[in-house]
């Protein structure tokens, strides 16, 4: 029973962390888009999209772990 409580706590902290990272990355990309010349925007867009993709992927995996019940 204690393991379930620890798992829920880790999941909640993980959701908060990756939600914050996603918001921070989105603001960082928005700021970079305003300051970077058009000739370099393609490479930054790819790196930014990859960063957001990894944040969403990790958030999704944590939510799956949170929603998944134990099989005991």
JOMOKA-V27843 format. One record per residue. N is the residue number from 1. OMEGA is omega in whole degrees, 0 to 359 (999 if undefined). Layout:
<<N:OMEGA> <N:OMEGA>>
This chain:
<<1:180> <2:179> <3:179> <4:179> <5:178> <6:179> <7:178> <8:179> <9:179> <10:179> <11:180> <12:178> <13:178> <14:178> <15:179> <16:180> <17:184> <18:172> <19:177> <20:178> <21:178> <22:178> <23:180> <24:178> <25:179> <26:178> <27:178> <28:179> <29:178> <30:179> <31:179> <32:181> <33:180> <34:186> <35:185> <36:176> <37:183> <38:182> <39:181> <40:187> <41:182> <42:182> <43:178> <44:178> <45:179> <46:179> <47:179> <48:178> <49:178> <50:179> <51:179> <52:178> <53:180> <54:176> <55:180> <56:179> <57:178> <58:178> <59:178> <60:180> <61:178> <62:178> <63:175> <64:179> <65:179> <66:182> <67:182> <68:179> <69:176> <70:182> <71:180> <72:999>>
